[in-house]
Amino acid sequence: MDERISSLPIKSVCVGRFIVDVPTNMVVTYRPASVAGWDISTIQETEADFALRVQQKGDSLAAQRNERGGAALEVVREVKNDGIKGKIFLFDRRWIALIRAGKEMISEIVAIDALVRSNGVSYEFKANFRRPAQIEQLEKILYQLHAVTEARIPEGAGFCFDHGFIDDPLTAEQNEHASIFLGMREHPDLAISLSTSAGIKSGRTLLQRDAVSDIQREYSSQFHRMRAGARSLNGVPGEEVLQRVDELNGVKVLGFMWESIGNKDDVYLPNLSLELDTGLGQPGKPINSSISEAEALALWDKISSSLRRRPVGTAKPIAIPDKGG
């Protein structure tokens, strides 16, 4: 079983500042990313569709009023160089009363969105609660953005997400976040996820939370531990818990999790979470795992052992073999 899984052809996927190798037959789905408080969505569309969407965005905002009856749209800033083009919109100013040092102060916030395009790929950056001056920060980030094809892993220092890459400098304080979901058409009950979040303070570790789990104490006979303990992945310290669960409806499912022990001040040591679950059916109706424990363990070890920091420069990324434990 291990040999069959280990011989599967793989493809490399870039998530944040990390790479993970997954079987080529897996479907990879990126979730929206975020950097410095802006939510980032990637949109596949034609050049004409992009131009129309930018025009419609501007026309719609120009027709709106803010909460004091003034024009909602205050700034339209063009973004344009050899690698990227589009527009930034600053709009919807709001006035919020705050109490500081016993005195009432009025704070002004705005929404700042950007629609931009690079090398045939469109991106949308959105944030509803920004200070007006932060338009400068967004503009700087946009000029660090460029498109990335599926077949290429970026070589420079920076942060990657769905068909996109933002060159450094970025800092941990800018709270990078990216995540992917993995699935297999032949095993629709199987789901794997990987997420990375930099600049976030860590709470209790995976093993600490597992030790005080109320549901596991209440239904202890239904949880069967397969593996648990400290486990570093290619130099990233972390912990894992792998178990089989006998659900109340009689089916058997698998739940595997690994989490890093991160440092909120280090973009190369973020909060990483890797999960594998089987038996996913309709909501509230789990089904029997479509793969055996041996297959799940082999698949888990193959994928998790490949998780590593994306090298910066021309060095070829290589994962260190790891059998777990």
C-alpha positions in Angstrom: 0.0 0.0 0.0 2.8 2.5 0.9 4.6 1.7 -2.3 1.5 2.4 -4.4 0.9 5.7 -2.7 4.6 6.7 -2.8 4.8 6.0 -6.5 1.9 8.4 -7.4 3.1 11.3 -9.7 3.1 14.6 -7.9 2.8 18.3 -8.6 4.1 21.1 -6.4 1.7 23.8 -5.1 2.8 27.2 -3.6 0.9 28.4 -0.6 2.1 31.6 1.1 5.8 31.1 1.6 5.6 27.3 1.5 5.5 24.5 -1.1 3.6 21.2 -0.7 3.7 18.2 -3.1 0.3 16.5 -3.9 -0.7 13.7 -6.3 -1.3 15.1 -9.8 -4.9 13.7 -9.8 -5.9 15.9 -6.8 -8.0 18.9 -7.5 -6.5 22.1 -5.9 -8.8 24.9 -4.9 -7.4 28.2 -3.5 -9.5 30.2 -1.0 -9.3 34.0 -1.0 -6.0 35.2 0.5 -5.3 38.4 2.5 -2.4 40.7 3.1 -2.3 43.8 5.4 -6.0 43.7 5.9 -7.0 43.5 2.3 -8.9 40.4 1.1 -7.6 39.2 -2.2 -9.7 37.3 -4.8 -8.4 36.0 -8.1 -10.7 36.2 -11.2 -10.2 34.5 -14.5 -11.8 36.7 -17.2 -11.2 38.4 -20.5 -9.6 41.8 -21.0 -12.9 43.1 -22.1 -14.7 41.7 -19.1 -12.1 43.3 -16.8 -12.4 46.7 -18.4 -16.2 46.5 -18.1 -16.1 45.6 -14.5 -13.8 48.5 -13.7 -16.1 50.9 -15.5 -19.2 49.5 -13.7 -17.5 49.7 -10.3 -16.6 53.4 -10.9 -20.1 54.2 -12.2 -21.8 52.5 -9.3 -19.8 54.2 -6.6 -20.1 57.6 -8.3 -23.9 57.3 -7.9 -23.8 56.6 -4.2 -23.8 58.9 -1.2 -22.0 58.5 2.1 -23.7 58.6 5.5 -23.6 62.4 5.6 -25.0 62.8 2.2 -21.8 63.6 0.4 -20.3 61.9 -2.6 -19.4 58.3 -1.6 -16.6 58.0 -4.2 -13.7 60.3 -3.2 -10.6 59.0 -5.0 -10.0 57.0 -8.1 -6.3 56.3 -8.6 -4.9 54.6 -11.7 -2.4 51.8 -11.3 -0.3 51.3 -14.4 3.2 50.1 -15.3 4.6 47.4 -17.6 3.4 44.6 -15.3 0.1 45.7 -13.9 -2.9 48.0 -14.6 -6.2 48.9 -13.0 -7.7 51.3 -10.5 -8.0 51.9 -6.8 -11.2 53.3 -5.4 -11.5 55.1 -2.0 -15.1 55.6 -0.9 -17.9 55.3 1.7 -16.4 57.6 4.4 -17.8 57.0 7.9 -17.4 58.9 11.2 -17.1 56.8 14.3 -17.1 58.3 17.8 -14.4 56.9 20.2 -13.6 57.5 23.8 -9.9 58.1 24.5 -8.5 59.3 27.8 -12.1 60.2 28.8 -12.7 62.4 25.8 -14.8 61.7 22.8 -12.9 61.7 19.5 -14.2 61.2 15.9 -12.3 58.7 13.8 -12.8 58.6 10.0 -12.7 55.4 8.1 -13.2 54.5 4.5 -13.5 51.5 2.2 -10.6 51.0 -0.3 -10.9 48.6 -3.1 -8.7 47.9 -6.1 -9.4 46.1 -9.4 -6.1 45.2 -11.2 -4.9 42.9 -13.9 -1.5 41.3 -14.6 -0.5 39.0 -17.4 -4.1 38.0 -18.2 -5.2 37.5 -14.6 -7.5 39.8 -12.7 -7.4 40.5 -8.9 -9.6 42.3 -6.5 -8.4 43.8 -3.2 -11.1 44.8 -0.8 -11.2 46.3 2.7 -14.1 48.1 4.4 -12.4 49.6 7.4 -9.2 51.6 6.5 -7.8 54.9 7.3 -7.7 57.2 4.2 -3.9 57.3 4.2 -3.7 53.6 3.8 -4.4 54.0 0.1 -0.6 54.5 -0.2 0.1 51.2 1.4 -2.3 49.4 -1.0 -0.8 51.1 -4.0 2.7 50.0 -2.9 1.5 46.4 -2.6 -0.1 46.4 -6.0 3.1 47.4 -7.6 4.7 44.4 -6.0 2.1 42.1 -7.5 2.4 39.9 -10.6 0.7 36.9 -12.1 2.0 33.3 -11.7 1.1 30.4 -13.9 0.1 27.1 -12.5 3.2 25.3 -13.8 5.7 27.7 -12.1 6.8 28.1 -8.6 8.0 31.7 -7.9 11.7 32.1 -7.2 11.9 35.5 -5.5 11.2 36.4 -1.9 7.5 37.0 -1.3 4.0 35.6 -0.8 2.1 33.4 -3.3 -1.6 32.8 -3.6 -4.1 31.8 -6.4 -2.3 32.7 -9.6 -0.6 35.6 -7.9 2.6 36.6 -6.1 3.5 39.6 -4.0 7.2 40.4 -3.9 8.9 41.3 -0.6 9.2 43.5 1.3 6.3 42.3 3.4 6.4 41.9 7.1 4.7 39.6 9.7 2.7 42.6 10.9 0.9 42.6 7.6 -0.7 39.3 8.5 -0.3 37.2 5.3 -2.9 34.5 4.9 -3.5 31.9 2.2 -5.2 28.5 2.1 -6.0 25.6 -0.2 -8.3 22.7 -0.3 -7.5 19.4 -2.0 -9.9 16.7 -3.2 -10.0 13.6 -5.3 -12.9 12.9 -7.7 -12.7 9.2 -7.1 -13.0 9.8 -3.3 -15.5 12.6 -2.8 -15.6 12.0 1.0 -11.9 12.9 1.3 -10.8 16.5 2.0 -7.4 17.9 2.7 -6.7 21.5 3.6 -3.6 23.6 4.2 -3.6 27.1 5.6 -0.8 29.6 6.6 -1.2 32.8 8.6 1.7 35.0 9.5 1.7 37.7 12.2 -0.9 35.9 14.4 -0.2 35.2 18.0 -0.4 31.4 18.7 -2.8 30.1 21.4 -2.7 26.7 22.9 -0.9 24.1 20.8 -2.7 21.2 19.0 -1.7 18.7 21.7 -2.7 21.1 24.5 -6.2 21.5 23.0 -6.5 17.8 22.3 -5.7 17.0 25.9 -8.7 19.0 27.2 -11.2 18.2 24.4 -14.7 17.9 26.0 -16.1 15.8 23.1 -13.3 13.3 23.3 -13.8 12.9 27.0 -17.6 12.5 26.6 -17.3 9.9 23.8 -13.9 8.5 24.6 -14.8 5.0 23.4 -15.4 6.3 19.9 -12.0 8.0 19.4 -9.1 5.7 18.5 -5.7 7.3 18.5 -3.4 6.2 15.6 -0.6 8.7 16.2 0.0 11.8 18.3 3.0 13.8 19.4 5.6 16.3 18.3 6.6 16.3 14.6 8.8 18.7 12.7 8.3 19.0 9.0 11.5 20.0 7.1 12.7 22.2 9.9 9.3 23.6 10.9 8.4 22.5 14.5 4.9 21.2 15.0 2.5 18.6 16.5 0.2 16.1 15.0 -2.9 14.0 16.1 -4.2 11.2 13.9 -7.3 9.3 14.8 -10.2 7.1 13.7 -13.6 8.1 14.9 -16.6 5.8 15.2 -19.5 8.2 14.5 -22.9 7.9 16.2 -24.5 6.6 13.0 -22.1 3.6 13.0 -19.7 4.7 10.3 -16.0 5.0 10.7 -14.1 8.2 9.6 -10.6 9.4 9.8 -9.3 12.8 11.1 -5.6 13.8 10.8 -4.2 17.2 11.8 -0.7 18.8 12.0 -0.1 22.3 13.3 3.1 24.3 13.4 4.5 26.0 16.5 4.8 29.4 15.0 6.4 32.7 15.8 4.2 35.8 15.1 7.2 37.9 14.2 8.5 35.5 11.5 6.9 35.2 8.1 8.9 32.0 7.6 7.5 30.4 10.8 3.8 31.2 10.5 0.8 29.4 12.0 0.4 26.4 9.6 -2.4 23.9 9.7 -2.6 20.8 7.6 -5.7 18.6 7.9 -7.0 15.4 6.3 -10.6 14.1 6.8 -12.5 11.2 5.4 -16.1 10.2 5.6 -17.5 13.6 4.6 -21.1 13.2 3.4 -24.1 15.4 3.6 -24.1 17.9 6.5 -24.6 15.9 9.7 -24.5 12.6 7.8 -21.0 11.2 7.8 -20.3 8.1 5.7 -17.7 5.4 5.9 -14.2 6.4 4.8 -13.7 5.4 1.2 -10.0 4.7 1.8 -8.4 2.4 4.4 -6.4 3.5 7.4 -3.2 2.3 5.7 -4.0 4.3 2.5 -4.8 7.4 4.5 -1.6 7.1 6.5 0.5 6.6 3.4 -1.2 9.6 1.7 -0.9 11.7 4.8 2.8 11.0 5.2 3.5 11.6 1.5 1.9 15.0 1.5 2.9 16.2 5.0 6.5 15.2 4.6 6.7 17.4 1.5 5.7 20.6 3.2 8.7 23.0 3.3 9.6 26.6 3.0 9.8 27.8 -0.6 13.5 28.5 -1.3 14.4 31.9 -2.5 16.7 32.0 -5.6 17.5 29.3 -8.1 17.8 26.4 -5.7 15.5 23.5 -6.5 13.0 22.8 -3.7 13.5 19.4 -2.2 11.5 17.8 0.5 13.2 15.6 3.2 11.6 12.1 3.4 9.7 11.6 6.6 7.8 8.6 7.7 6.1 10.5 10.5 6.3 10.0 14.3 
